[in-house]
Amino acid sequence: MSTQQQQQQQSGSGSTAKRKPVFEKVDELKPGTKGHTLTAKVVSSKTVLQKGRAASPHLRETKIAECLIGDETASIVFTARNEQVDMMKPGATVIIRNAKIDMFKGSMRLVVDKWGRVEVTEPADFPVKEDNNLSLIEYELVNVPEE
Protein backbone atom coordinates (compact mmCIF):
# COMPACT_ATOMS: atom_id res chain seq x y z
CA MET A 1 0.00 0.00 0.00
CA SER A 2 1.33 3.45 -0.89
CA THR A 3 1.80 6.18 1.70
CA GLN A 4 -0.99 8.22 0.10
CA GLN A 5 -3.48 5.37 0.58
CA GLN A 6 -2.34 4.94 4.20
CA GLN A 7 -2.86 8.65 4.85
CA GLN A 8 -6.36 8.47 3.36
CA GLN A 9 -7.22 5.51 5.57
CA GLN A 10 -5.94 7.29 8.67
CA SER A 11 -7.84 10.50 7.92
CA GLY A 12 -11.12 8.64 7.41
CA SER A 13 -12.39 8.96 3.88
CA GLY A 14 -10.60 10.09 0.76
CA SER A 15 -12.91 13.07 0.21
CA THR A 16 -12.00 16.60 1.17
CA ALA A 17 -13.78 18.42 3.98
CA LYS A 18 -16.65 20.69 2.96
CA ARG A 19 -16.06 24.40 3.29
CA LYS A 20 -18.52 26.51 5.25
CA PRO A 21 -20.39 28.87 2.93
CA VAL A 22 -19.42 32.51 2.99
CA PHE A 23 -22.58 34.58 2.64
CA GLU A 24 -22.22 37.76 0.59
CA LYS A 25 -24.32 40.89 0.37
CA VAL A 26 -26.00 41.91 -2.89
CA ASP A 27 -23.97 45.15 -3.21
CA GLU A 28 -20.74 43.07 -3.39
CA LEU A 29 -21.75 41.44 -6.72
CA LYS A 30 -19.65 42.39 -9.75
CA PRO A 31 -19.96 41.56 -13.49
CA GLY A 32 -18.41 38.29 -14.65
CA THR A 33 -18.13 36.72 -11.18
CA LYS A 34 -19.41 33.35 -9.98
CA GLY A 35 -19.71 31.17 -6.90
CA HIS A 36 -21.92 33.58 -4.93
CA THR A 37 -23.90 32.44 -1.88
CA LEU A 38 -26.40 34.89 -0.46
CA THR A 39 -29.67 35.27 1.41
CA ALA A 40 -32.21 37.51 -0.27
CA LYS A 41 -35.86 38.46 -0.13
CA VAL A 42 -38.06 38.27 -3.25
CA VAL A 43 -39.68 41.63 -4.04
CA SER A 44 -41.45 40.75 -7.30
CA SER A 45 -41.63 37.98 -9.87
CA LYS A 46 -42.69 38.27 -13.51
CA THR A 47 -42.87 35.31 -15.92
CA VAL A 48 -41.20 36.28 -19.20
CA LEU A 49 -41.31 32.92 -21.04
CA GLN A 50 -43.53 29.89 -20.65
CA LYS A 51 -43.51 27.17 -23.28
CA GLY A 52 -45.87 24.27 -22.86
CA ARG A 53 -45.10 20.67 -23.74
CA ALA A 54 -42.36 20.38 -26.33
CA ALA A 55 -42.60 18.36 -29.55
CA SER A 56 -40.84 15.34 -28.04
CA PRO A 57 -42.00 13.65 -24.85
CA HIS A 58 -38.52 13.58 -23.26
CA LEU A 59 -38.22 17.38 -23.32
CA ARG A 60 -39.82 19.28 -20.46
CA GLU A 61 -41.67 22.58 -20.44
CA THR A 62 -39.64 25.75 -20.12
CA LYS A 63 -40.46 28.56 -17.69
CA ILE A 64 -38.34 31.66 -17.17
CA ALA A 65 -39.14 34.48 -14.76
CA GLU A 66 -37.33 37.67 -13.88
CA CYS A 67 -37.49 38.29 -10.14
CA LEU A 68 -36.34 41.37 -8.26
CA ILE A 69 -34.53 40.14 -5.15
CA GLY A 70 -32.42 41.95 -2.60
CA ASP A 71 -31.19 42.51 0.91
CA GLU A 72 -30.55 45.55 3.09
CA THR A 73 -27.65 46.71 0.84
CA ALA A 74 -29.02 46.49 -2.73
CA SER A 75 -31.30 44.63 -5.14
CA ILE A 76 -30.71 42.75 -8.43
CA VAL A 77 -32.74 40.91 -11.05
CA PHE A 78 -32.60 37.12 -10.61
CA THR A 79 -33.39 34.98 -13.65
CA ALA A 80 -35.32 31.95 -12.39
CA ARG A 81 -35.67 28.88 -14.61
CA ASN A 82 -38.19 26.01 -14.51
CA GLU A 83 -38.67 24.72 -10.92
CA GLN A 84 -36.91 27.82 -9.51
CA VAL A 85 -39.86 29.94 -10.73
CA ASP A 86 -42.24 28.27 -8.26
CA MET A 87 -39.96 29.11 -5.30
CA MET A 88 -39.64 32.81 -6.15
CA LYS A 89 -42.90 34.09 -4.67
CA PRO A 90 -42.99 37.77 -3.62
CA GLY A 91 -42.24 38.07 0.10
CA ALA A 92 -40.34 34.77 0.27
CA THR A 93 -36.80 34.62 1.63
CA VAL A 94 -34.39 32.44 -0.34
CA ILE A 95 -30.84 31.17 0.04
CA ILE A 96 -29.04 31.18 -3.30
CA ARG A 97 -25.94 29.00 -3.52
CA ASN A 98 -23.22 28.96 -6.19
CA ALA A 99 -24.85 31.68 -8.33
CA LYS A 100 -23.13 33.56 -11.11
CA ILE A 101 -23.55 36.95 -12.75
CA ASP A 102 -24.67 36.87 -16.38
CA MET A 103 -24.68 39.99 -18.49
CA PHE A 104 -27.90 40.66 -20.43
CA LYS A 105 -28.05 43.72 -22.70
CA GLY A 106 -25.26 45.35 -20.69
CA SER A 107 -26.81 44.84 -17.25
CA MET A 108 -26.20 42.26 -14.51
CA ARG A 109 -28.51 39.33 -13.84
CA LEU A 110 -28.04 36.80 -11.06
CA VAL A 111 -28.43 33.22 -12.35
CA VAL A 112 -28.29 29.75 -10.78
CA ASP A 113 -27.42 26.99 -13.24
CA LYS A 114 -27.30 23.22 -12.70
CA TRP A 115 -24.32 23.55 -10.32
CA GLY A 116 -26.12 25.93 -7.97
CA ARG A 117 -29.13 25.73 -5.72
CA VAL A 118 -32.10 27.86 -4.64
CA GLU A 119 -33.90 27.03 -1.40
CA VAL A 120 -36.68 28.78 0.50
CA THR A 121 -35.79 29.56 4.13
CA GLU A 122 -37.39 31.25 7.15
CA PRO A 123 -38.56 34.83 6.51
CA ALA A 124 -35.84 37.42 7.05
CA ASP A 125 -36.48 40.62 8.98
CA PHE A 126 -34.41 43.01 6.83
CA PRO A 127 -35.99 45.59 4.48
CA VAL A 128 -34.96 45.32 0.82
CA LYS A 129 -33.08 48.36 -0.51
CA GLU A 130 -34.90 48.75 -3.83
CA ASP A 131 -33.43 52.16 -4.72
CA ASN A 132 -29.98 50.56 -5.26
CA ASN A 133 -30.88 48.17 -8.11
CA LEU A 134 -27.62 46.78 -9.55
CA SER A 135 -29.42 45.56 -12.70
CA LEU A 136 -30.20 49.17 -13.70
CA ILE A 137 -26.48 49.97 -14.00
CA GLU A 138 -25.43 49.58 -17.62
CA TYR A 139 -21.96 48.17 -18.26
CA GLU A 140 -19.94 48.40 -21.44
CA LEU A 141 -17.23 45.98 -22.51
CA VAL A 142 -14.02 47.94 -23.07
CA ASN A 143 -10.95 46.35 -24.62
CA VAL A 144 -7.78 47.63 -22.99
CA PRO A 145 -4.78 47.61 -25.36
CA GLU A 146 -1.77 45.79 -23.96
CA GLU A 147 1.40 47.84 -23.68
PEKACOR-V425872 format. One record per residue. SS is DSSP state (helix for helix, strand for strand, loop for the rest). OMEGA is omega as a letter, one per 40 degrees, with the letter a starting at -180 (999 if undefined). Layout:
# PEKACOR-V425872
SS,OMEGA + SS,OMEGA
This chain:
# PEKACOR-V425872
loop,a + loop,i + helix,i + helix,i + helix,i + helix,i + helix,i + helix,i + helix,a + helix,a + helix,i + loop,i + loop,a + loop,a + loop,i + loop,a + loop,i + loop,i + loop,i + loop,a + loop,i + loop,a + loop,a + strand,i + loop,a + helix,a + helix,i + helix,a + loop,a + loop,i + loop,i + loop,a + loop,a + strand,i + strand,a + strand,i + strand,a + strand,i + strand,a + strand,i + strand,a + strand,i + strand,i + strand,a + strand,a + strand,i + strand,a + strand,i + strand,i + strand,i + strand,i + loop,a + loop,i + loop,a + loop,i + loop,a + loop,a + loop,i + loop,a + loop,i + loop,a + strand,i + strand,i + strand,i + strand,i + strand,a + strand,i + strand,i + strand,i + strand,i + loop,a + loop,a + loop,a + loop,i + strand,a + strand,i + strand,i + strand,i + strand,a + strand,a + strand,i + loop,a + helix,i + helix,a + helix,a + helix,a + helix,a + loop,i + loop,i + loop,a + loop,a + loop,i + strand,a + strand,i + strand,a + strand,a + strand,i + strand,i + strand,i + strand,i + strand,i + strand,i + strand,i + strand,a + loop,i + loop,i + strand,a + strand,i + strand,i + strand,a + strand,i + loop,i + loop,a + loop,a + loop,a + loop,a + strand,i + strand,i + strand,i + strand,a + strand,i + loop,a + loop,i + loop,a + loop,i + loop,i + loop,a + loop,i + loop,a + loop,a + loop,i + loop,a + strand,a + helix,i + helix,i + helix,i + loop,a + loop,a + loop,i + loop,i + loop,a + loop,i + loop,a + loop,a + loop,i + loop,a + loop,999
